[in-house]
Amino acid sequence: MSTLVYGFAVLGSLVAAAVGIHGLAGGTWTLVAPGLLPLGGFAIAMDRLGGFFLTLVAAAAAPVSLYAIDYDRGARRGLLAYLAFLGAMALVPLAANAMTFLVAWELMSLASWLLVGREPGTSRPAWAYAVMTHAGFACVLAGMLLLGARAGSLAFADWRAVAPALDGTTRSVVFVLLALGFASKAGAIPLHVWLPLAHPAAPSHVSALMSGVMVKLGVYGLLRAGLEWLVPGPVWWAAAVLLAGVASALVGVLYTLVERDLKRLLAFSTIENVGIVLIGVGAGMVFRAEGLGALAALALVAALYHAANHAAFKALLFLGAGSVLHATGTRSLDACGGLVKRMPWTAAAFLLGSVAIAGLPPLNGFVSEWLTFQALLQNLRLPRPELNLLFAVALAGLALTVGLAAAAFVRAFGITFLALPRSEAAAGAHEAPPLMRAGMVATALGCVALALGVTWIVSGLAAVVEPLAGAAPPLAVQAWGTVDVGQGFAALSMPVVGVALALALAAPLVALRLAGARRDRRTYETWGCGRMLQTARMEYTAASFASPFKRVFDFFYRPDRRVDVRAHAESRFFVEATTYASPTRSIFDDWLYGPVGRAIGQATTVARTIQSGHPNLYLAYILAALVAMLVLG
Amino acid sequence: MLRQLRAALGAGIVTEAPPAPEVEALGVRLAEEIRRRFGRSLAIRQVDAGSCNGCELEIGGLTGPHYDLERFGLHIVASPRHADCLLVTGPVTRNMVEPLRRTWQATPDPKIVIAVGDCGRDGGIFAGSYAVVGGVADVIPVDAVIPGCPPSPRALLAGLLDALGRRR
C-alpha cells in the first residue's frame, strides 16, 4: 500500500514539476470553480513566481517520495496525510484568491501536523507545532480578511490595484499581520521554536519536505504580500524583514553549532538558511522602496536562488539523516561515528550536502550566497547613510553566518561519519536500501546541477522577479558560463571554478605519480601518538567540538556547566564516576515563550473562576446578559 | 633614576660568551652535510623511551638561543610523520617498547635513528633492571650512538654529523 502511494506521489510530482516549469517559462492559465468553495470560489492561476515555487515543491517531492518507498515501507498511517500535504503545498503558490489560499494553507498545516505526530511519543512536538502554525494562520487570516474587506474583493488580482489607495496605517497593520503569519511558517526568529521540535519528530522524508519546501512557502507569502499586494510599502517594512533575516541566520547557525541531535541540528540550520533567504528578500524590498528596481531584482534573484538551493541540499541532508536513523536507530551525533566505512553512499551524499550548505565552491550554496553578498554590496548606490549602516550589519552578519555554518557542518559530518563507531548500533550499521540511495543520489545531482547551470538559472529567475521588482536585474551571461553582476562589478563562472578546483586537487596526485612516489610506498596504521589502546571514548565528541564556540558566545548560549564527581565511600581520592553536562539555555524560552506561557496560564486560572460548571450559574449569566441587552437596547 | 642608569651601565654584558669556535665549525659542517644529503633541513623527532630527562635538557639546550641549532637547518618537529631522524633517549622501558616501535614505523623512509646517552646505548645504569628491556638497539635498528651521561650539546652536534656522514 505504502509503495503504491509513494509511487503515485513520485509520478504526481513529476507531472507537477512539468506544469511548474511551464509556468516558470512564462505559461499562464487560470482555473476557476466558483461552486467548490464559498466566498469567491476555488480559483488558481499560474504566473512565473507561482511556477517557480510549484517547481520547487514538485522537484523536491519527487526524489523524497522515491526515497520514502524504501524508508517508509509497510507504513499504514499517514499515507493519505502525505498525499494531502503534497497536494496542498502544490496548491498554495497557485491560489488566486484568499479563500483558496487559506484552505490550501490550512490543509498543508493540518496534514503536516498529522505527519509530525505520526510516531508514538511525538504528541508534545506535534502540539507545539499545531499552536505555532495556528497562531500564524490566525495572523494570515486576519490580515487577508482586513485587506479583503478594505479592497472589497478576495481576489489577489484586485488587491494590487486597490492597495495604493488605502491609508498607511491599514496597510502597515495588514503587512505586519501577514508578515508575522508567513514568518512563523518560514521559521524566522523569534517564531522559529516549532522547527527544532517538529523536524526531529516527523519521519525523515517528511522533515525533508517540511524543511526544504514548506518553510519556503512562508517566504513565498512574504514576497506576495510585500512586493505585490501591498506595493509600494515604506522602507521600514523592508528593514524589518532584513533584520529578521540577519537575526535568523545568526541565531540559527549558533544553535546549529552546538546541537547534538542530527535532525534538530538540520532544523536549526534551516532557520539559518531561511535567514539568508530573508536577507535577500529584505534587501530587495529596501531597494524597491528606494526606487532601485534593478538592484531589487538582483537581491530577489539571490533570495530565490538560495531558496531553491536550500530545498536541494536540505532535502539531501535530511534524507541522509534518515538513512543514519534507519541504519542505527539513533539521531544522536555522539552515538554515531565510523559510518563512512559502513554506509559509503550515505556518507558521500551527506558530505556533498554539507559542502553545499557550508557555501563552499564548487557547489550550489556558494553560488547563491555569493549572489546575496553581491546584492548587499550594491547598497553603496543608496544615498542614505542609515540604510547603508543596515546593509553593513547585514553583510557582517551574513559573513559570520557563512563561516560558522562551515564549522557546524564539519562537525556534523565529522562526528557522525568519521573515526571509530561510538556505539553498538553504529558499529552494526548497514547501507541504505537501493531506493533510499536513489533518492539521495537524485537530490545530490540536483545540487550539482544548480551549481553548474548557474547561467540558465539566473536568466530564468530574472524573468520571475521582474514583475516583483519592476525592472530587470543587472546580470549578464558571458562566455565560459560567466555571470556578470552590475556591469563588471563582479563576475563568477562556476564551470571554470569547478575545473580549477578539480585540477588543483588532481595536480599533487599526478605530480607524485610522475615523481615515482608509488615505488617506495609503505602502508602503516594512522599515527596515534604511539598509543597502545585506541578506543572510541578517546575521540573528539560533538560536545568537545562545540566547546570553544560555547565559550566564545557564552552570552548567547548561557551554558550551565555541571561537573559531578562521585567518590568512593572510603576515600574521596578514589573517584568512582564523573559526569559532566553543559546544557545551553535558550534565551527565547526564558525571556519570551516562558513569560507568555505563564501569563496565559494565569489568565486562564482567573477566567476559570466564572466557569463553575453549575447549570444554575449559567442560567443566571443568560439572565444577566438578557437584562443588560434590554437595558442597553 | 640615575642610580638605575648607573646600575644598568655598571652591570656590563651578562649574557654568556658565544659557544666555542669549534662548535660553530661543527655546525657549519653539519649544515653543509645536511644540504648535501637532504636539500635544506633535517627534521628531528625526539623520543623519550624512559630517560631521566638529563639528555632532554641538553637537547633542549641545543634549541635555545645560545646554540640555536635551527640556524644550521635542524628542526625538532612534533610528529614522526614529519621527521627524517629519530633521536631516542633513555633505556627502553617495558611500557615504551611498543610506542617506540610504532614511532619508528610511522617515520617515513629513509630515516636515521640515533640513540642518545649511555642509557640509550645499552641501558646504562638501568641495564638489567626488570623494568627495562635494554638499549634502543634492542628494539629498533640504530644507525648511530651518541654516548655521554648526558652528552653535551657539542657532543650531540658531533654525533649528528657523524651519523649523517656514516649513512650512505
Chai-1 contact restraints between the chains, C-beta under 6 A:
chainA,res_idxA,chainB,res_idxB,connection_type,confidence,min_distance_angstrom,max_distance_angstrom,comment,restraint_id
A,Y524,B,Q105,contact,1.0,0.0,6.0,A-B,restraint_1
A,W527,B,R81,contact,1.0,0.0,6.0,A-B,restraint_2
A,W527,B,A106,contact,1.0,0.0,6.0,A-B,restraint_3
A,G530,B,P99,contact,1.0,0.0,6.0,A-B,restraint_4
A,G530,B,R102,contact,1.0,0.0,6.0,A-B,restraint_5
A,G530,B,T103,contact,1.0,0.0,6.0,A-B,restraint_6
A,M532,B,E98,contact,1.0,0.0,6.0,A-B,restraint_7
